[in-house]
Every structure is written in C-alpha cells, then in structure tokens.
Amino acid sequence: MERAAWCFVAPALIAIAVFFLLPALAALAISLTDFDLYALASLKNLRFVGLRNYVDLLQTPLFWKALGNTLYFVVVGVPLSIATSLAAAMLLHSKVARFKSFFRTALFAPVVTSLVAVVVIWRYLFHARYGYIDYVLGALGMPKVDWLGDPHWAMFAIIVFSVWKNFGYNMIIFIAGLQSISGDLYAAAKLDGAGNWARFRYITLPMLGPTIVMVSILTTVGYFQVFAEPYVMTEGGPMQSTVTVLYFMYEQGFKWWNIGSASAIAFMLFLLMFSITLLQLKFTRFGEEQ
C-alpha cells in the first residue's frame, strides 16, 4: 500500500524537484558567484565570491530604497486590499443584494484581464492634464495631483491600481468563507438584540478568522513580489520612487546581466517573505490562545 502511494505521488514530486527545487538550488549556487555576461560567454570566467553579492547589496543605497518602496506597497496595499475585498464580499453575500452573479463576475473580471490593457486606461485616469481623477478633484475645488509624475504620489497610485486589479480574487475567497457560516448564529444573535456591528464583530470576524489569515498571507506574499505594475506604469520612476525589490532584481539580471547579484536579491527577498509569514502565523496562534 505504501509503495502504491509513492507511485501515485511520484510524478508530482518529480515535477516539483525538476521545475522548482533544482532551479532554486542552482540560483542559490549562482548567488555565490560573480555570474555575469562574461560567464555566459564562457564558464572559465565564472568565479566563486561567497557572500560578497549579499554584502554588496546591503551597501547599495538603491537596494534599500527598493526595499522601502516594497514595504510601503505591502503595508498600505495589503490592509486596503483585504478591507476592500471583504466589504465587497459582504455586500454580495447580503440578502438585499440583487444580480449577485453579474456583480461577482464584473468585480472578478479585472483579475483575469490583461494587465497591459487596463494600464492604458488607468494611465489615462491618472493623467495630470486630461485624467478623469484630477477632473473630479478640480470640480470639488481640490488641487490637482500629478499622480504618476510626483515621487510622493506615484507609489500610492500604483497601490490603488493594484488593489482594483486584484481584490476580486480575495473577494471570491471571502464569499466562500461567508457561505460556510451558519445562518442560525446570526438569527440567534439578532434575537438577543445584537445589531449589525455586533454580529459582524462577534460572529463574522471570528468565523472568518482562518480565511482572513490565509488571505493576508497570500496577499502579503503577492505584494512583496510586485513587479509588473511599476514596470508598465512608471518604469521605476519618477526618481526611482516606484522601484521595488523585484524590479531592482530584474534590472540587475536582465539589464545589467549581473546574474549573481540578481540571484542574491531573490534569496534575500525570500528570507524576508519567509520571516514575515512566520510572524503572521505566530501572531495568529497567539491570538487564538488568548
């Protein structure tokens, strides 16, 4: 029986080993070398440098700026994305909602829509002179903002776009979680005089606890790997205010052909994501014990 079980899982394990473990180990080995364009021409030019790539990164100002931009993207974007997706899920799950299937499809559509196609629209919305967002601000008597040209606002504009683009995925997960909560709990709470806020605080949030943890981890990991949005919207500008860690890794690896340095960036990002995920799980368990 045990041998049969191993035979069934062997294809999946082999695929994981070939397409994930081996490339990851190869990247780790490359991060300890000075693999560059000359090494691509001939492996004789390849040298082992140990941890020098990691030390050099810690002494590179642009790396710290990219890390700061990424952390800002995560700290602002993750709570905003979770709150938006949860609010949309509760609205679509409510009994007063109509045309639920239509709105679920419409709100989920940006997730599967081509990024380049929607960027064209959002760049127009954020346009400093002709954009609709600044038109609305002007109509309200508020000063206009150069959303993609001002270093103070560019990353926030990308966060707004990313939340709109991706919140539908979390919304579907929250809807599934809400559907698993028994209606008897709400009925009993309503009989006891609990209002909407009390039912949300003492029933919905606790019952959605595991779902919220899963969504927060998935969203955090995804937002740490942000690359496409700043690449197609601002190309890292203005004044490198939207350069993220993954964008910096891309430039090192595919623009300057510093493959060893790019591999080191990838593993430093992995360690950061792994540490934050462990902290999230630790705080979750601590909260459950209280």
Secondary structure, DSSP 4 states (H G I P E B T S, - for coil): -HHHHHHHHHHHHHHHIIIIIHHHHHHHHHTTBT--HHHHH-GGG--B-TTHHHHHHHT-HHHHHHHHHHHHHHHHHHHHHHHHHHHHHHHHHSTT--SHHHHHHHHHHHHHS-HHHHHHHHHHHT-TTT-HHHHHHHHTTPPP--TTT-TTTHHHHHHHHHHHHHHHHHHHHHHHHHHTS-HHHHHHHHHTT--HHHHIIIIIHHHTHHHHHHHHHHHHHHHHT--HHHHHHTTT-STTTT--HHHHHHIIIIIS--HHHHHHHHHHHHHHHHHHHHHHHHHHHHHHH-
